[in-house]
Amino acid sequence: MSKGGVPKEEPIDEIEEEEMKPRRAKRARRERLRLPTGIEKLDKFLQGGIPQGSWLFIAGEPGTGKTVLCLHIAHACLRDGMDVIYVTTEQPFRDLLEQARQFDLDLASFNKDTLHVVDIFNLYEHAWDVRKNGRMKVADPLNPDHLAMYLRELCQKEGLENPLIVIDSLSAFWVDKPAMARRITYRLKLRLARLRPTVIGTLQYAVTTGSSFGFGAEHIADGIIMLWMDDVQRASEIRRHGIIKKMRLTDHYRKVFDYDIVEGKGFVIR
């Protein structure tokens, strides 16, 4: 603990930076200015979608539908012909596909060359391999440097260009060091820069404080969509709300919107 009660930052494992020579793309890519969200009203709120190359954080407490919104965006981008990497730290990939199917978002129908689901078990296996080979000192699947290495190698192997990368949940990478959230996020952003990705990350909000879990991570984002619920004990029902707090290069909608999570439909803005 440093002076003033601020937790002292611990060093993150260093990994050797490798020169990644990107392979030729599998197919010609058309230039996109904005990525679709799969939700008509949200696209309208964002002047057509998410600016390509942005880092968008979806923040909210449990039960607000962060993952459901991520699934909509991933599905819409796959339909638009994009490469999508979905990193899930909270459930096996089969459970993720089943959850998507519940909302009529059939991710399993897309070619494995286009959709790449990375779950915690993939990260564990890769972490042990790189430690065994001496490329990392500690086999920690939730080390941000390890995640960056994994994603860079995946993109090189599969010839992925300008992918959509969903990280659900980004908060998992600083769960034991929330005071370092800003530094970890910035470091990850730098290490993924060569891939020229568009990144969607989910952030957990503490129910007790109403603030994000992880100091300063939101400052790294180009866009933030905040989701929350009314106090269920007072409202006697679930009422969900959202607001676009910021989005670069976008004259976005600035008012609170109401939405529901509906079986067979997913994230529905009223």
C-alpha positions as CSV (number, residue, x, y, z in Angstrom):
1,M,0.0,0.0,0.0
2,S,1.5,3.3,-1.0
3,K,1.2,6.7,0.8
4,G,-2.3,8.1,0.9
5,G,-3.9,4.7,1.0
6,V,-3.7,4.1,-2.8
7,P,-2.9,0.5,-3.7
8,K,0.5,0.1,-5.2
9,E,0.5,-1.2,-8.7
10,E,2.0,-4.7,-9.1
11,P,3.9,-5.4,-12.3
12,I,2.2,-7.4,-15.0
13,D,4.1,-10.3,-16.5
14,E,6.2,-9.2,-19.4
15,I,6.0,-11.3,-22.6
16,E,8.2,-11.0,-25.5
17,E,6.8,-9.0,-28.3
18,E,6.9,-11.0,-31.5
19,E,6.8,-9.5,-35.0
20,M,3.5,-10.7,-36.3
21,K,3.4,-10.7,-40.1
22,P,-0.2,-10.8,-41.0
23,R,-1.2,-13.3,-43.6
24,R,-3.2,-12.3,-46.6
25,A,-6.8,-11.9,-45.8
26,K,-9.0,-14.9,-46.7
27,R,-11.3,-12.8,-48.9
28,A,-11.6,-9.2,-50.0
29,R,-13.1,-7.0,-47.3
30,R,-15.3,-4.0,-48.0
31,E,-14.6,-0.9,-46.1
32,R,-17.0,-0.1,-43.3
33,L,-17.5,3.1,-41.5
34,R,-19.9,1.7,-38.9
35,L,-20.7,-1.7,-37.6
36,P,-24.4,-2.7,-37.1
37,T,-25.7,-3.6,-33.6
38,G,-28.5,-5.7,-34.9
39,I,-31.0,-3.5,-33.0
40,E,-32.7,-1.0,-35.4
41,K,-33.3,1.7,-32.8
42,L,-29.8,1.5,-31.3
43,D,-28.3,1.9,-34.8
44,K,-30.5,4.9,-35.2
45,F,-29.3,6.3,-31.8
46,L,-25.7,5.8,-33.0
47,Q,-26.1,7.4,-36.5
48,G,-25.9,4.1,-38.2
49,G,-23.9,1.9,-35.8
50,I,-20.6,1.6,-34.0
51,P,-17.6,3.5,-35.6
52,Q,-15.2,0.9,-36.9
53,G,-12.0,0.7,-34.9
54,S,-13.7,1.9,-31.7
55,W,-13.5,0.5,-28.2
56,L,-17.0,0.3,-26.9
57,F,-17.7,-0.6,-23.2
58,I,-21.1,-1.9,-22.2
59,A,-21.3,-1.3,-18.4
60,G,-24.0,-2.5,-16.0
61,E,-24.9,-4.6,-13.0
62,P,-25.8,-8.3,-13.3
63,G,-29.0,-8.9,-15.1
64,T,-29.1,-5.8,-17.3
65,G,-28.4,-7.8,-20.5
66,K,-24.8,-6.9,-21.3
67,T,-24.1,-10.3,-22.8
68,V,-27.4,-10.2,-24.7
69,L,-26.4,-6.9,-26.3
70,C,-23.0,-8.3,-27.2
71,L,-24.6,-11.3,-28.9
72,H,-26.8,-9.0,-31.0
73,I,-23.7,-7.1,-32.2
74,A,-21.7,-10.2,-32.9
75,H,-24.6,-11.8,-34.8
76,A,-25.2,-8.6,-36.9
77,C,-21.5,-8.3,-37.8
78,L,-21.4,-12.0,-38.8
79,R,-24.4,-11.5,-41.1
80,D,-22.5,-8.5,-42.5
81,G,-19.6,-10.7,-43.4
82,M,-17.2,-9.7,-40.7
83,D,-14.7,-11.9,-38.8
84,V,-15.8,-12.1,-35.1
85,I,-13.8,-13.2,-32.1
86,Y,-16.0,-13.7,-29.0
87,V,-14.0,-14.1,-25.8
88,T,-16.2,-15.3,-22.9
89,T,-14.7,-15.6,-19.5
90,E,-17.9,-16.5,-17.7
91,Q,-19.3,-19.5,-19.5
92,P,-18.3,-22.3,-21.8
93,F,-18.8,-21.6,-25.5
94,R,-21.6,-24.2,-25.8
95,D,-23.6,-22.4,-23.1
96,L,-23.0,-19.1,-25.0
97,L,-24.3,-20.5,-28.2
98,E,-27.4,-21.9,-26.4
99,Q,-28.0,-18.5,-24.8
100,A,-27.8,-16.9,-28.2
101,R,-30.3,-19.4,-29.6
102,Q,-32.7,-18.5,-26.9
103,F,-33.0,-15.0,-28.4
104,D,-33.2,-16.3,-32.1
105,L,-29.5,-15.5,-32.7
106,D,-28.1,-18.6,-34.2
107,L,-24.3,-18.1,-34.0
108,A,-23.7,-21.8,-34.6
109,S,-24.9,-21.5,-38.2
110,F,-21.9,-19.4,-39.1
111,N,-18.7,-20.9,-40.6
112,K,-15.9,-21.6,-38.1
113,D,-13.6,-19.5,-40.4
114,T,-15.7,-16.5,-39.5
115,L,-16.8,-17.0,-35.9
116,H,-14.1,-17.7,-33.3
117,V,-15.4,-18.4,-29.8
118,V,-12.7,-18.3,-27.1
119,D,-13.7,-19.4,-23.6
120,I,-11.8,-19.6,-20.3
121,F,-10.8,-23.3,-21.0
122,N,-9.1,-22.2,-24.3
123,L,-7.2,-19.5,-22.4
124,Y,-6.2,-21.9,-19.7
125,E,-4.8,-24.4,-22.2
126,H,-2.9,-21.7,-24.1
127,A,-1.5,-20.2,-20.9
128,W,0.0,-23.5,-19.8
129,D,1.5,-24.1,-23.3
130,V,3.2,-20.7,-23.4
131,R,4.5,-21.1,-19.9
132,K,5.9,-24.6,-20.8
133,N,7.6,-23.0,-23.8
134,G,9.1,-20.3,-21.5
135,R,7.2,-17.5,-23.2
136,M,5.5,-16.5,-19.9
137,K,6.5,-16.8,-16.3
138,V,3.1,-17.6,-14.9
139,A,0.3,-19.6,-16.4
140,D,-2.5,-17.1,-15.8
141,P,-5.3,-17.2,-18.4
142,L,-6.6,-13.8,-17.2
143,N,-3.3,-12.0,-17.8
144,P,-4.0,-9.3,-20.3
145,D,-0.7,-9.9,-22.0
146,H,-1.6,-13.5,-22.5
147,L,-5.0,-12.5,-24.0
148,A,-3.3,-10.2,-26.4
149,M,-0.8,-12.9,-27.4
150,Y,-3.6,-15.4,-28.0
151,L,-5.6,-13.0,-30.1
152,R,-2.6,-11.9,-32.2
153,E,-1.7,-15.5,-32.9
154,L,-5.3,-16.4,-33.8
155,C,-5.6,-13.5,-36.3
156,Q,-2.2,-14.4,-37.9
157,K,-3.1,-18.1,-38.2
158,E,-6.6,-17.5,-39.6
159,G,-5.8,-14.4,-41.7
160,L,-8.3,-12.2,-39.9
161,E,-8.4,-8.5,-40.8
162,N,-10.1,-5.7,-38.8
163,P,-12.1,-8.2,-36.7
164,L,-14.8,-7.5,-34.2
165,I,-13.5,-8.6,-30.8
166,V,-16.0,-9.1,-28.0
167,I,-14.5,-9.5,-24.5
168,D,-17.2,-10.6,-22.0
169,S,-16.2,-9.8,-19.4
170,L,-13.3,-7.3,-19.5
171,S,-13.6,-6.8,-15.8
172,A,-12.3,-10.4,-15.3
173,F,-8.8,-9.3,-16.2
174,W,-8.5,-7.0,-13.2
175,V,-10.7,-8.8,-10.7
176,D,-7.8,-9.2,-8.2
177,K,-6.4,-5.7,-8.9
178,P,-9.2,-3.2,-9.6
179,A,-6.9,-0.2,-9.0
180,M,-5.0,-1.2,-12.1
181,A,-8.0,-1.4,-14.4
182,R,-7.0,1.7,-16.4
183,R,-3.4,0.6,-16.9
184,I,-4.4,-2.9,-17.9
185,T,-7.0,-1.7,-20.4
186,Y,-4.6,0.8,-22.0
187,R,-1.9,-1.9,-22.2
188,L,-4.3,-4.3,-23.9
189,K,-5.4,-1.6,-26.3
190,L,-1.8,-1.0,-27.3
191,R,-1.0,-4.7,-27.8
192,L,-4.1,-5.2,-30.0
193,A,-3.5,-2.1,-32.1
194,R,-1.8,-3.9,-35.0
195,L,-5.0,-6.0,-35.5
196,R,-7.0,-2.8,-36.1
197,P,-10.0,-4.3,-34.3
198,T,-13.3,-3.0,-33.2
199,V,-13.6,-4.0,-29.5
200,I,-16.7,-4.5,-27.4
201,G,-16.0,-5.1,-23.7
202,T,-18.4,-5.6,-20.8
203,L,-17.8,-3.9,-17.5
204,Q,-19.4,-5.0,-14.2
205,Y,-21.1,-2.4,-12.1
206,A,-21.2,-2.8,-8.3
207,V,-24.8,-3.0,-7.2
208,T,-23.9,-1.3,-3.9
209,T,-22.1,1.7,-5.2
210,G,-23.5,2.0,-8.8
211,S,-20.0,2.6,-10.1
212,S,-17.9,0.4,-12.4
213,F,-15.7,-2.3,-10.9
214,G,-12.2,-1.2,-11.9
215,F,-10.7,2.3,-11.5
216,G,-10.4,4.4,-14.6
217,A,-11.1,1.8,-17.3
218,E,-13.9,3.9,-18.8
219,H,-11.4,6.6,-19.7
220,I,-9.8,4.3,-22.3
221,A,-13.1,3.7,-24.1
222,D,-14.2,5.5,-27.3
223,G,-17.8,4.8,-26.4
224,I,-19.8,3.7,-23.3
225,I,-23.3,2.3,-23.1
226,M,-24.5,2.2,-19.5
227,L,-27.3,-0.2,-18.5
228,W,-29.1,-0.4,-15.2
229,M,-32.3,-1.5,-13.4
230,D,-34.7,0.2,-11.0
231,D,-34.6,-1.1,-7.5
232,V,-36.7,-4.2,-7.8
233,Q,-37.8,-4.1,-4.1
234,R,-39.3,-0.6,-4.7
235,A,-40.6,-1.2,-8.2
236,S,-41.9,-4.7,-7.6
237,E,-40.9,-5.6,-11.2
238,I,-37.8,-5.5,-13.4
239,R,-37.5,-2.2,-15.3
240,R,-34.3,-1.8,-17.4
241,H,-32.9,1.5,-18.7
242,G,-29.9,2.5,-20.8
243,I,-28.0,5.5,-22.0
244,I,-25.2,6.2,-24.4
245,K,-22.8,8.1,-22.3
246,K,-20.3,8.8,-25.1
247,M,-19.4,7.7,-28.6
248,R,-16.6,9.2,-30.7
249,L,-17.4,10.6,-34.1
250,T,-21.1,10.3,-33.4
251,D,-23.8,12.8,-32.6
252,H,-25.6,10.1,-30.6
253,Y,-28.9,10.0,-28.8
254,R,-28.5,11.7,-25.4
255,K,-31.6,10.6,-23.5
256,V,-32.4,7.5,-21.4
257,F,-34.1,4.7,-23.2
258,D,-36.1,1.8,-21.8
259,Y,-35.7,-1.7,-22.9
260,D,-36.6,-5.3,-22.2
261,I,-35.0,-8.7,-22.6
262,V,-37.5,-10.8,-24.5
263,E,-37.3,-14.5,-25.2
264,G,-37.1,-15.1,-28.9
265,K,-36.2,-11.4,-29.6
266,G,-33.4,-10.5,-27.2
267,F,-32.6,-6.8,-26.5
268,V,-35.8,-4.8,-27.3
269,I,-35.8,-1.0,-27.0
270,R,-39.2,0.4,-26.4
